[in-house]
Amino acid sequence: MQQEPAPVPEEETTARSADRILKAAGELAKTHGVAGTTIAAVCRRSGLPVSSVYRHFEDKDGLFAEVIRHSFAEWLVTVPRWEAEDGTTLGEGVRKVLGGSYQTLGMVPDFMRVGMQVLLEKNDTYAKTRRAFLDCRLQVKRMISAWARRVQQSAPADRADDVATLVVAFADGAAVGSQIYPGWDSEEYC
């Protein structure tokens, strides 16, 4: 006599369906853009009904805001640790941070792809998504600024913030550059 499998707890099933929806939305945004991705297409790709999407997400904007947050959290764990040995100059440290971070950004994770798309929009159709992306960028900027202050303790706080702004801007440009010029190695410039 074969034993029945144990039932899957509802919260685990709910989390898995949300993950399937996020994955489907991210995949579709790669080929159709955010504006060209419909809830119906997300449902077809994820194999879940429309009711599942709206159980997890208020609307399409809320769905893509969560795509950004989820992808960003996944990306953060892949970023090499930003460490600098004693005596490292800020310039040497920045090159190391950029080189390590670019490797993970070169794949253009969903948070970058989706975020850049909505950031360039001139309307408020994706205000939640844009805000989620800007929040991620601000978090990275703060992390880099804190790191820069540790590396060069004598530098004023505004200099560390300026360095962090430049690093984030370079990373944005490098991600775009990797799509325009596939053979381009931005690490050469770090």
Buried (B, 14 or more C-beta within 10 A) or exposed (E): EEEEEEEEEEEEEBEEBBEBBBBBBBBBBEEEEBEEBEBEBBBEBBEBEEEBBEEBBEEBBBBBBBBBBBBBEEBBEEBEEBEBEEEBEBEEBBBBBBBBBBBBBBEBBBBBBBBBBBBEBEEEBBEBBBBBBBBBBEEBBEBBBBBBBEBBEEBEEEBBBBBBBBBBEBBBEBBEBBEEEEEBEBBEEB
